[in-house]
Amino acid sequence: MQLRWVAKNTWSFFDGFEDRAFVADGKVHRTKSSAIERNASSPNPQILRLSEGIHGREYESYTLLLSSDGQTLTCDDQKLRWNGQVRKLSTTYKRSSAGHDLQGSWQEAEPENTRDQLSVTPVIAPPPQSSWVIWTGPDDVMTWFIPSTGEVLRGKADGVLRPIGGPYFDGTTFQWKQTAPDRLEFVAYSDGKPEEYAVETISPDHETLTDVLWAPGHEDSKVVSVFHRHP
């Protein structure tokens, strides 16, 4: 994990998958190429709070706390899951490069320093309707938000593995490949192993999206969903 102070009130946070910028002014900022909303605050040089959400709905937050000697960093991560529960994960890092206050590179400490638990109090449940919200930025970066699960998929159709955002299990990644102008292939991985395959096809009039989903080894049990564009 890396933390860098890149400009006034702006932090760059790299979690091993994606380099994200957060403006630590306590306000909500929408990213340029998607509708993902980010919020950050730093009440003092030893604490940094980061959060991400979409449509006003927070799905993940981080609280970073620096030790008094400046050599240990604790990251408390809360992630909203599809069933309305909050997954809590606390990880301890040791400084692995020179840096001032929170800035620098951090190496994860021993596994026993990590605590993982589910909250016993459910939060607001996701909406029941089956719908997808899709954006494509000027840089061809797509963002797919699935309200029923809270998942956020963001990236290009270039075959690169990327993490699934929102209420999903840790270690889950995905990749997109565009095999035709109207066809997109999707693979989800859990701990490096394929967990789910899907093919999305858009109709010639661009008004209907067909999703075909199946699990590895179950090509004969595909689930087909059809979505119609909303104004």
C-alpha distance (Angstrom), angle and dihedral (degrees) to the residues before:
residue distance angle dihedral
M1 . . .
Q2 3.80 . .
L3 3.81 132.4 .
R4 3.80 121.8 -167.9
W5 3.80 132.8 177.2
V6 3.81 100.9 -136.6
A7 3.82 103.3 169.4
K8 3.77 142.4 -18.9
N9 3.83 107.6 -34.6
T10 3.84 90.2 -16.3
W11 3.80 123.9 122.5
S12 3.79 128.4 -171.1
F13 3.82 110.7 -144.9
F14 3.83 119.0 -168.3
D15 3.81 113.9 -173.7
G16 3.82 96.8 -179.4
F17 3.81 94.5 -87.1
E18 3.79 109.1 48.9
D19 3.80 137.4 17.2
R20 3.81 107.3 -134.1
A21 3.80 130.4 -176.8
F22 3.80 121.6 -139.8
V23 3.81 126.1 -173.4
A24 3.80 107.0 -143.4
D25 3.79 99.1 -147.6
G26 3.81 98.8 106.6
K27 3.81 92.3 -109.6
V28 3.81 130.6 115.7
H29 3.81 113.8 -106.7
R30 3.80 124.0 -170.1
T31 3.80 116.4 -142.5
K32 3.80 117.2 -115.3
S33 3.82 98.8 -120.1
S34 3.81 100.7 36.7
A35 3.78 144.2 21.7
I36 3.80 93.4 -104.0
E37 3.80 109.9 131.7
R38 3.81 122.2 -146.1
N39 3.76 130.1 -166.8
A40 3.81 129.7 -176.9
S41 3.77 138.4 173.3
S42 3.79 134.8 178.2
P43 3.82 111.9 -165.3
N44 3.82 89.9 -179.6
P45 3.85 138.2 -2.2
Q46 3.83 91.3 -91.3
I47 3.82 98.6 54.4
L48 3.80 132.1 59.2
R49 3.80 124.0 174.8
L50 3.81 120.0 -164.2
S51 3.80 130.0 179.6
E52 3.80 139.1 176.3
G53 3.77 129.9 -160.0
I54 3.76 144.5 150.5
H55 3.83 130.2 -134.9
G56 3.80 88.4 3.7
R57 3.79 91.8 -56.1
E58 3.82 114.8 121.0
Y59 3.80 112.5 -143.5
E60 3.82 102.9 170.3
S61 3.79 137.4 20.5
Y62 3.79 136.2 179.3
T63 3.79 129.3 -157.7
L64 3.81 113.0 -165.5
L65 3.80 117.4 -163.9
L66 3.81 122.9 -173.2
S67 3.80 119.8 -148.8
S68 3.81 120.7 -119.9
D69 3.83 91.9 -105.0
G70 3.82 91.9 49.5
Q71 3.82 93.7 -125.5
T72 3.82 102.3 99.3
L73 3.78 129.7 55.8
T74 3.81 125.3 -166.4
C75 3.81 117.5 -157.0
D76 3.81 117.5 -163.9
D77 3.81 108.9 -165.7
Q78 3.81 123.1 -168.8
K79 3.78 118.6 -171.4
L80 3.81 127.5 -175.9
R81 3.81 113.8 -130.1
W82 3.79 130.1 -151.3
N83 3.83 92.7 -104.0
G84 3.81 94.0 55.8
Q85 3.80 96.2 -101.8
V86 3.78 123.6 124.5
R87 3.78 119.1 -126.4
K88 3.80 112.0 -146.8
L89 3.78 122.6 -158.7
S90 3.80 126.7 176.0
T91 3.80 118.2 -167.6
T92 3.79 129.9 -179.1
Y93 3.82 121.0 -144.8
K94 3.80 132.0 -168.9
R95 3.78 122.4 -145.7
S96 3.82 110.6 -100.2
S97 3.81 99.5 177.1
A98 3.76 138.7 30.7
G99 3.78 114.6 -82.6
H100 3.77 145.5 143.0
D101 3.82 121.3 -108.8
L102 3.83 107.7 -40.7
Q103 3.80 94.8 -10.3
G104 3.81 120.2 104.3
S105 3.80 142.9 55.9
W106 3.78 119.6 -52.9
Q107 3.83 129.7 -159.6
E108 3.79 120.6 -152.4
A109 3.79 112.9 -109.1
E110 3.80 125.1 -134.6
P111 3.85 117.2 -44.9
E112 3.80 91.8 -114.4
N113 3.80 88.2 66.8
T114 3.80 89.7 65.4
R115 3.81 119.4 88.4
D116 3.78 121.3 -166.9
Q117 3.78 125.3 -172.8
L118 3.80 143.0 148.2
S119 3.76 119.3 -122.7
V120 3.79 113.7 -113.9
T121 3.80 92.9 -143.5
P122 3.80 113.6 74.9
V123 3.79 118.1 -138.5
I124 3.80 127.9 -148.5
A125 3.81 109.1 -38.2
P126 3.81 118.9 -124.7
P127 3.81 118.4 -99.7
P128 3.82 113.4 -87.6
Q129 3.80 98.5 -136.5
S130 3.79 119.3 105.0
S131 3.78 107.0 -123.6
W132 3.80 140.7 129.8
V133 3.78 128.4 -148.4
I134 3.81 115.1 -153.2
W135 3.82 132.5 -174.5
T136 3.78 131.7 177.3
G137 3.80 118.5 -160.0
P138 3.81 127.0 -147.2
D139 3.81 88.8 -98.2
D140 3.85 91.1 58.0
V141 3.81 91.2 -107.1
M142 3.80 108.9 146.1
T143 3.79 125.9 -151.8
W144 3.80 119.1 -163.0
F145 3.80 118.8 -172.0
I146 3.82 118.6 -169.9
P147 3.85 107.3 -164.7
S148 3.82 94.9 -166.7
T149 3.81 91.5 62.8
G150 3.80 102.6 18.1
E151 3.80 90.9 -124.8
V152 3.78 120.0 155.3
L153 3.81 119.3 -161.0
R154 3.79 115.4 -172.1
G155 3.78 130.2 173.7
K156 3.77 146.3 67.3
A157 3.81 129.6 -63.0
D158 3.80 90.6 -109.7
G159 3.81 102.2 114.6
V160 3.82 93.6 -107.0
L161 3.81 117.1 142.5
R162 3.81 113.2 -117.1
P163 3.83 133.8 173.9
I164 3.78 120.8 -100.5
G165 3.80 109.9 -121.7
G166 3.74 127.8 -146.9
P167 3.81 127.9 34.4
Y168 3.79 99.5 -9.8
F169 3.80 134.0 123.9
D170 3.79 116.8 -86.5
G171 3.80 114.4 -102.7
T172 3.81 92.9 35.9
T173 3.80 116.3 131.1
F174 3.80 135.9 167.8
Q175 3.77 141.8 -159.2
W176 3.79 134.4 -156.3
K177 3.79 127.6 -152.8
Q178 3.79 124.1 -176.4
T179 3.81 106.1 -145.6
A180 3.82 95.4 172.2
P181 3.82 136.4 6.2
D182 3.81 89.9 -97.2
R183 3.83 99.2 33.3
L184 3.81 132.5 76.8
E185 3.80 124.6 -177.7
F186 3.80 120.4 -152.3
V187 3.81 132.5 -167.7
A188 3.82 125.8 -177.3
Y189 3.80 119.4 -158.2
S190 3.78 130.4 -160.9
D191 3.80 114.7 -161.3
G192 3.79 88.7 -16.8
K193 3.82 96.5 -52.3
P194 3.85 124.1 109.4
E195 3.78 109.5 -102.8
E196 3.78 103.2 167.6
Y197 3.80 139.7 13.0
A198 3.79 128.0 -159.4
V199 3.78 140.6 171.5
E200 3.81 121.5 -156.2
T201 3.80 118.9 -161.0
I202 3.79 126.9 -174.7
S203 3.81 120.5 -149.0
P204 3.84 120.7 -117.3
D205 3.83 90.6 -104.3
H206 3.83 90.7 48.9
E207 3.80 90.7 -126.7
T208 3.81 100.5 106.9
L209 3.80 130.2 53.3
T210 3.80 119.6 -164.8
D211 3.80 119.6 -159.7
V212 3.83 120.2 -164.2
L213 3.81 113.0 -169.9
W214 3.80 132.1 -176.7
A215 3.81 142.4 157.0
P216 3.83 123.8 -118.0
G217 3.79 110.3 -81.1
H218 3.81 92.6 14.9
E219 3.78 102.2 87.6
D220 3.81 87.7 138.3
S221 3.83 91.5 61.2
K222 3.77 103.1 57.2
V223 3.81 121.5 161.3
V224 3.81 114.8 -140.4
S225 3.82 121.3 -159.1
V226 3.80 125.9 -179.8
F227 3.82 121.9 -155.7
H228 3.80 127.4 -169.0
R229 3.79 122.8 -150.0
H230 3.79 116.7 -106.6
P231 3.81 122.0 -149.6
